[in-house]
Amino acid sequence: LECDLAVNLVGQPLVRQQVMKGVREFLENRNPLKPLVMSFHGSTGTGKTYVSSMLVRYLFQGGLQSPYVHQFSPIVHFPHAERLEQYKESLKRWIQGNLTNCGRSAFLFDEMDKMHPGLIDVIIPFLGPSWVVYGTNYRKAIFIFISNAGGEQINDMTLDLWRAHKDREEISLQDLELAISKAVFENPQSGFWKSGIINEHLIDFVVPFLPLKRHHVKQCVISELVQQGLEVRPDVVQEVADSIPYFPEEEKIFSSTGCKTVASRISFFF
């Protein structure tokens, strides 16, 4: 996993560091006091889904297809605000049932920024350091929250650094953690709005995904070409990277969509 992150995850030193620290400490501990809870934040295309699927691929046979890996999407699983109470009940039952079945289960919550506020707090009893909840020992479980919330704050901070002639690698985790927690906790549109999960500090690792620069996008283009079995031509790499929108408007430093549209754009230039 560490090697794969180093080779294939472009431009995210903080992510590599945090994820490896979290996973290593957690798996080496035979009796963890609580489940491993990580929250991935950043704008589109910066690698959040990529890292979470890579993680479960190494930890579970069959990766995302494993019967012990459970993925939730608010748009698919919890679409109607008026059914909130019903969703709370079924989510609690689902997690409880699966942890009874296998205490080493993983739960991935996609697009937390689209989750109905209040819904996620029903899983609080499963995230803390209690010994047994509803007759189930669940301390070996892994919970990963994925969210675009906080992405704006991360981008602003990275941009401010760049304007101060500092490198994005100089951003510290402490700087970002506070901004992200504030952004998700105080935003009424966020699934973590006024959430006890944030308030009670149940998240072990807040993992910030930084915006990607043009040379990172080029790296994504190269690895995509290799994956598709295509020739790595410098002109194609340049053209694909140039076709992507960048911000801010004037300086065009960071990719607006990260590496998300790279794969689909390659066919235009071959």
N, C-alpha and C positions, 0 to 999 in steps of 0.2 A: 504494500500500500504506500509506504513512504517513498519508495523508488518511483512508483507510478505517478504519485502526486508531483514529485520533483521533475519528472520528465514531461508529463502531459498537462499539468495544470499551469496555465500561462499567467505570469504576473501577479501571483497571490501569495507572497511570502508569509503574511500573517495567518492565512488560512492553513497553510501547510503546518506551520508551527502549532497552532491551536488544536487542529484536528488530531495531529499525531500525539500531542501531549494528552489530550482528553482520552483518546482511544487506548493508548498504551497504559496509562495509569489505571483506567477502568478495568481493562482485561487482565492486568497483572494482579489485581486485587481479588482474592478468592471470596472475600466477604464484603462487597461494597456496602456502604451505609445507605446509599440511595441509588436510583437509576442514573445513567448518564443522560443529561439533558443538554442539547446543544441548539443554538438558534443561529441560523445563517441569514445574514442581511446584506443587501446590495442591489444595485439596479440590474435590469435585464441583461442576460448574456454574459455575466461575469463569472459563472461557473457553479452556482449554488446547487442546481439539480444534478449537474455533472459530478460534483464531489459526493453528494449524498448517495447517488447510485453506485459510484465507485466504492464507497465505504461498505455498502451492504453486499456488493459483489465479493469483497474479500472476507467478509464476516459470515456470510450465509451461502450455502451451496444453492445455486440457482439465482442468486442475487435478488432482484426485485420480484422474481417469480417464486421465490421461496414461500412456503406456507407460513413461515414465521416472520415475514416482512409485510407490514400493513401500511398502505398508502392512503391518505385521505386528501381529497380536493374539495374545497367548499362549494365549487360550482357543480361538481358531480354529486357529492354526498349530502351536502346541506344547502340546497338551492333556495329554499323558501323561508323567509324570515318568520312567517307566522307559525311555522312548525318547530320553533326553537326548543320548546320543552320536550317535544318528542325526540328531537335530535340529541338533546342532552342525555336523555334516558338510554337511547340506543348506543350512543358513543361510549357511555360508561359501561354498559353491558358488554359491548364488543371488546373493549380493552380488558375488562375483568375476565371474560371468557377465554381470550387468547393467552393471557398471562397464566391462567390456571392450566391451560394446555401446554405452554412452554414459557418458563420464566425468562428465557433469553431472547424473547421477541423484540423486534424493532418496529417503531411506529413513526412514519414520516407524515408530517402535516405540511402540504404544499400551500402556497399562496395565502399565508396567514393574514396578509393585509386585506384579503377578501372574505375572511371568516366573520360570521356574525358576532359582534361583541358580546361577551358573556358566555358563549358556548364552550370555549376551551377551558374555562375554569372548572368544569365538571371533572376534569382529569387531575386536578390538584392533589387529591389523596394518593394518586399513584406516583407522584413525582418527588414527594418529600422523603424524609428519613424514617418514617414509621416502620415497624417491623413487619406487621401483617395487616393487610387491608382487605376487607371482605373475604377473609380466610385464604388470601393468596400472598405468597412471598414474591414480590415483584422487583426486588432491588437489582436484579441483573439485566433489566430491560434497558433499551436505548430509545430515547425520544429525540427526534430532530424536527425542528420548526424551520420552515423556509419562507422568507418574506422579502418583498421589495421595499417594505417600510424601513426607513432609516437610510435608504439608498441615496436620497437627495442630500441628506446631511453628510454622508460619506463623500459624495461627489464634491460638495461645497468645500469641505475641509481639504480634500486633495487638491482642488483648484487653488485654494488660498495658499497652500504650501508651494505649489508650482509658481504662483505669482511672486512668492517671496524667494524664488530661486532655490527652493529646496526640492529634494527628490521625493517621490511618493513613497519610497522605501523608508523614509525617515518618520513616517506617521507611526505614532505609538498606539498600542491597543487601548491604553487608558483614555487617551483623547477621544477615541471613537466610541468606546463602550458607553460612556456617559451620554453622549449625543444620541446614540441609537436607542438606549433605554428610554430616554426622555421622549424621543420621537414616537416610539410605538405605544408608550404608556399614555401619552396625552392626546393621541389622535383618535377622535371618536369613530373614524372609519377603520381603524385597525382592530384585528382580532384580539390584540393584547390590550385594548383600551381599558384602563383602570383595572388591569388583570392582577389577581392575587399571585399569579406565576411570576410576574415581574416584582410585585410588591414584597413577596416573601422570599425573593432571591433564590428561586428554585432552578433557574437556568445556570448550569455550571460553566458553560462556555458560550459567550457571545462572539460570533465569528464574522468579522466584516470583510466583504468582498469589494476591493477597490475598483474604480473605473479603469478600463484598459486603454493604453496609448496605441498609436499607429503601429509601432514595432511589435506590440503584443498581437495585434490583429494579424499581422503578417505571419507570425509564428503559428497562429490558428489556421491560416490559409495553407501553409506548408504541411502541417500535420493532417489536414483534411485531404489534401491532394494525395499524400502518401497512403492514407486510409482508403481512398477511392481507387488506388492503383494508377493514378495519373502522373504524368511527367511534371516535375517541379520546375516550372519555367518562371524565371524572375519577372518577366513582363506580366504574366498572369497574376502572380503574387501581388505585384504593384497595383494592377488594375482592380483586382477584387478589393484590396485594402482601400483604394481611392474611392470606390463606389459606395462605401459605407458612410452614413452621416456622423459628423463629429461635433462636439460642443467644447467651449462656448462658440457662439456664432462667429466671432472675430478670429480667434486664434486656432480653432479646430484642433484641440489637443487630445480629447478623450472620445472614444467611440460611444455613440448614443445607444447602440444596441449590443455593446460588447462584441462577443464572437457569435452571437445567436444566428445571424443570417448568412454567415460565411458559407456553410455547406450548400445552401440553396442558390447562392450567387455564382458559385464556381461554374455551373453549366452555361451561364451567359457568356463566359469568356473562353470556352473551349470549342 
